[in-house]
């Protein structure tokens, strides 16, 4: 007898792959939009930490 794979298992894997691709695309778009603003935020934090330190007196 021939073994026929269950089509619903393959369909489930394809659905998970499509969801994963959709999530990846959404994350890339969000990072592309918010990237410069996040970069400025971290730059401001680093500048504040660098110039906000006081050497022991």
C-alpha positions in Angstrom: 0.0 0.0 0.0 1.2 3.5 -0.8 1.8 6.0 2.0 0.0 9.3 1.2 1.1 12.1 3.4 -1.5 14.0 5.4 -2.1 17.2 3.5 -3.3 19.0 6.6 0.1 18.7 8.3 1.8 20.4 5.3 -0.9 23.0 5.2 -0.3 23.9 8.9 3.5 24.3 8.3 2.8 26.6 5.3 0.4 28.7 7.5 3.0 29.0 10.2 5.6 30.0 7.7 3.3 32.7 6.2 2.6 34.1 9.7 6.3 34.1 10.5 7.0 36.0 7.2 4.2 38.5 8.0 5.6 39.1 11.5 9.1 39.6 10.0 7.8 42.1 7.4 5.9 44.1 10.1 9.0 44.2 12.4 11.2 45.4 9.5 8.7 48.1 8.5 8.4 49.3 12.2 12.2 49.5 12.5 12.5 51.3 9.2 10.0 53.9 10.4 11.1 54.3 14.0 14.8 53.6 13.4 16.1 57.2 13.3 14.0 58.2 16.4 15.3 55.2 18.4 18.9 56.0 17.3 18.5 59.6 18.5 17.0 58.4 21.8 20.0 56.1 22.5 22.4 58.8 21.4 20.9 61.2 23.9 21.1 58.6 26.7 24.8 58.0 25.9 25.6 61.7 25.8 23.7 62.2 29.1 25.7 59.3 30.7 29.0 60.6 29.4 28.6 64.2 30.5 26.5 63.4 33.6 29.3 61.5 35.3 31.1 63.3 38.1 34.6 62.3 39.0 35.1 61.7 42.7 36.1 64.9 44.6 
